[in-house]
Amino acid sequence: MPSSPIRRVVDLEEAEALVARAKAAGKRVVLANGHFDLLHVGHVRYLEGARACGDYLVVAVNDDHATARQKGRGRPIVPAAERAEMVAALSVVDVVLIFGQERVSSLLERLRPDVHCKGTDYLEDTVPERDVMRRLGGDTRIVGDPKRHATRDVIATVLERFAPKAKEQEKGPR
């Protein structure tokens, strides 16, 4: 029986131990990372693609401060602990950790995965951490479907469909 999602969200030290165990068992370890604010099908396809690159998937979720710095005002919508729990609930994910840096270079150094996966909004040559993975002897892979899904698009759709109605309801009957 799989562990509950909340137990699969761990700190860096526990992630190191779990990765070491997976490697000792001969598993190919993959690290994927992202914000995962308002989980959508693009995220799922990205993580499925990452899992296909190995046997043990570690997902690093940006913390709230990093998400706000990178995504702008009003973000994240969902707090990091909840985003991590939702990602951990996906069957393709083995373990999740929350990190505060803008880049995962330091996590790659500590966890030393065999593969680092990024989404299709990157090319292998544009992945900021590719040199770290080369130095570590690992691979960088681009996975997931074409970038046709984005949290900002989900937000825009919600606002388009519901914001005018909400304003009408606030005004009340005339």
C-alpha positions in Angstrom: 0.0 0.0 0.0 1.5 3.4 -1.0 2.3 5.8 1.8 0.1 8.8 2.2 1.0 11.9 0.2 1.8 13.9 3.3 4.4 11.3 4.4 6.0 11.6 1.0 6.8 15.3 1.5 10.2 15.3 3.2 13.0 17.6 4.1 16.3 17.6 2.2 18.1 15.3 4.7 15.4 12.7 4.4 15.3 13.1 0.6 19.1 12.4 0.5 18.6 9.2 2.5 15.7 8.1 0.3 17.7 8.8 -2.9 20.7 6.9 -1.5 18.5 3.9 -0.8 16.9 4.0 -4.2 20.4 4.2 -5.9 21.7 1.3 -3.7 18.7 -0.7 -4.9 19.8 0.0 -8.5 17.1 2.5 -9.3 17.7 5.4 -11.8 16.8 8.6 -9.9 15.2 11.5 -11.7 14.7 15.0 -10.3 12.0 17.3 -11.7 11.1 20.7 -10.3 8.6 23.5 -10.5 6.0 25.7 -8.8 3.0 23.6 -9.5 0.6 26.4 -8.5 -2.9 25.3 -9.5 -2.0 21.8 -10.6 -3.1 21.2 -14.2 -2.7 18.6 -17.0 0.5 20.1 -18.2 2.1 19.5 -14.8 0.8 15.9 -14.8 2.2 15.2 -18.3 5.6 16.8 -17.3 5.8 14.6 -14.3 4.7 11.5 -16.2 7.5 12.3 -18.8 10.0 12.7 -16.0 9.1 9.4 -14.4 9.5 7.7 -17.8 13.2 8.7 -17.6 13.9 6.6 -14.5 12.7 4.4 -11.7 12.5 6.9 -8.8 11.0 10.4 -9.1 12.0 13.2 -6.8 10.0 16.4 -7.3 11.3 19.8 -5.9 8.6 22.3 -5.4 9.5 26.0 -5.2 8.6 27.6 -1.8 6.2 30.5 -1.5 8.9 33.2 -1.5 10.7 31.8 -4.7 7.3 31.5 -6.4 6.4 35.1 -5.6 9.8 36.3 -6.8 9.5 34.4 -10.1 5.8 34.5 -10.9 4.9 38.0 -9.6 2.2 39.7 -7.5 -0.5 37.5 -6.2 1.4 34.2 -6.5 1.4 31.6 -5.3 -2.3 31.0 -5.1 -1.8 27.7 -3.2 0.7 27.6 -0.3 3.8 25.4 -0.9 2.9 22.8 1.7 -0.4 22.2 -0.1 1.2 22.2 -3.6 3.7 19.7 -2.4 1.0 17.4 -0.9 -0.9 17.5 -4.2 2.2 16.6 -6.2 3.0 13.8 -3.8 -0.5 12.4 -4.3 0.3 11.6 -8.0 1.2 8.0 -8.5 4.3 8.7 -10.6 5.9 10.7 -7.8 8.0 9.0 -5.1 9.1 11.9 -2.9 8.6 15.6 -2.8 10.6 18.4 -1.1 10.1 22.1 -0.9 13.1 24.3 -1.7 13.7 28.1 -1.6 16.3 28.8 -4.2 15.4 30.0 -7.7 17.5 27.2 -9.3 17.9 23.6 -8.3 21.7 23.5 -8.7 22.3 23.0 -4.9 19.7 20.2 -4.8 21.3 18.5 -7.8 24.7 18.7 -6.0 23.2 17.2 -2.8 20.9 14.5 -4.3 23.0 13.7 -7.4 20.2 12.3 -9.5 20.9 10.4 -12.7 18.6 12.6 -14.7 17.3 16.2 -14.3 14.0 16.9 -16.2 12.6 20.2 -17.3 9.5 21.0 -19.2 9.1 21.9 -22.9 9.4 25.6 -22.2 13.1 24.8 -22.2 15.6 23.4 -24.7 18.4 21.2 -23.4 20.8 24.1 -24.2 18.7 26.6 -22.2 18.4 24.6 -18.9 20.3 26.7 -16.4 21.5 23.6 -14.4 22.7 21.6 -17.4 26.4 22.3 -16.7 25.9 21.0 -13.1 24.4 17.8 -14.4 27.2 17.3 -17.0 29.8 17.8 -14.2 27.9 15.2 -12.1 27.8 12.8 -15.0 24.0 12.9 -15.3 21.6 13.7 -18.1 19.3 16.7 -18.7 16.1 15.8 -20.5 13.2 17.9 -21.8 9.8 16.1 -21.1 6.1 16.7 -21.2 3.8 18.0 -23.8 4.2 21.2 -25.8 3.7 24.2 -23.5 0.0 24.7 -24.1 -1.0 24.7 -20.4 0.0 27.3 -17.9 -1.3 28.4 -14.5 -1.6 32.0 -15.8 -4.0 30.7 -18.4 -6.1 28.9 -15.8 -6.2 32.1 -13.8 -7.2 34.2 -16.9 -10.0 31.7 -17.7 -11.4 31.8 -14.2 -11.3 35.6 -14.1 -12.9 35.9 -17.6 -15.7 33.5 -16.7 -16.4 34.4 -13.1 -15.1 37.9 -12.3 -18.0 39.7 -14.1 -20.5 37.5 -12.3 -18.9 38.1 -8.9 -19.0 41.9 -9.5 -22.7 41.6 -10.4 -23.4 39.6 -7.2 -21.5 42.2 -5.1 -23.8 45.0 -6.4 -26.9 43.1 -5.4 -30.4 43.6 -6.8 -31.3 47.0 -8.0 
